Amino acid sequence: MNVKSEAFKLLSKRDYFSEELKRKLIQKGFPEKEVEETILYLKKEGYLDDKKLLERYKELSIQKGESSIKLRAKLYRKGVTDLEFSYDEELEAALNLLQNKFKKEKNYPNVVKFLKNRGFSYSVIQEAVKKFL
């Protein structure tokens, strides 16, 4: 089996970041030079688009209520290091998390602790608590 067909086989199951796919193909025993050529081909043809995939991950993260720290850690394991999360996006994620997951008594210390334990910055926590309570 050649590198391109293996790459297409992997991409047919789910989307990959280019660095993640490269690691996976090298791990399967393909030569690094061939893997890099295949990655370039896939990018050129539009089968690999790190920016689009990053945006999708970011949107899902906001909907789930994940902090930027949690998302950065998840993406770092996939080989992505350039993530920009605005204050408003992080605030939206915190509010989504509170609306969907917060079940305890709604008082200030409980809400602050809940968000702090999930990696949100204190400025985001303060604003989210004001809007939530």
N, C-alpha and C positions, 0 to 999 in steps of 0.2 A: 504494500500500500504506500502511495506517495504522500508527501507532506500536504499538498493541496487538498486531496480527497479526505485526509484525516481532519484537516482544519474545517472543511465543509461539514463533515460528519459531526464534529463538536458544536459548530455554530448552528446546526439544525436543531439541536436540543435546547440551547439557550444562548443568550448574548454573552460575549466575553469582552473584557478590556484587552487591548492589544498586548500589553505586558503579561497579563494572565494567560492568554492563549499561547504566547511565546513560551512561557514557562511550562505549560502543559505539553506542548509539542516536543520540547527538548527533553522533558521527563520521559516521554514515550520513546526516546532514542533517536530522534531525527537530528541530523547535523545542524548546528546553529546557523550556518550561512544560508542553508536552504529554508530554514524556518523564518529568518529575517526577510528573505526575498518573498516568501509567501505572505508574510504580514504586510509588507509594502504593497503587494498585489491586491490583497483583500481591502486595504485602506483605499487604494486608488479606485477600485471598482465599487466602493461604497458598502462592502459587507461588514467592515469594522469601522465604527465611528465612536471614538471614546467620548467626545463632547456630548453627543446625543444620549449615550448610555449614562453618562454622569448626571445629566439633567434629569433623566428618568429616575435614577437612584435618589437624587435629591428630592424630587417631588414625592416619591413614595415615603421617604424618610419624614418629610413634613407631615404627610397624612397620618403616618403611624405615631408621630410625636417623638421621634428620636432626636436627641441633641446633636449638634454639629460634632461634638467630640466622639460620640458613638459612631456616627457615620464616617468620620475620618479614620477611625480605627478599622472599621469594616473594609473601607476602600484601600487602606494602606496594605492590608493583607492581599488585596487583589492587584497591587502594584500601582495604584493611583495615589499621587501625592499632592496634586494641585486642586484643592477643593476650596471654593469661596462660598461662605454662608453669610448672608446679610443678617443684620439685627432683626429685621422684620420677618425674615424666613424662620429664624430661630424662635422668635416670639410666637409665630403662627404654629410651629411645631409644639411648643410648650402648651399653648391653649388647646390644641387638638388632643394632646395627651391627657390634659386635665379633664376635658369633656368626655373622653372615651374610657379612661381607666381609673380616675380618682373616685374611690368608694367610701373613704373614711369621712368622719365629721369634718365639715368645711370650716376649719379655723386656720388662722394665719400660720402657726407653727407647723401644722400637719402638711399644709400645701407647700410651704417652703422646703421642708425636709424631703417631701416626695420628689420635687423637681431637682433639688440639689443632688440627691442620690442618683439621678439619671443624667447628670453631667451638664446641666444648664448653667450659664453664667449668672452671677447674682443680679446684674442689671436686668436681664431677661426675666428672672424669677420675680423681681419686684414688680415689673410691669404686668406680667401674667397674673400675679396674685391680685393686683388692683382690678384687673378686668374680670377675673374669675369670681371673686368674692362679692 
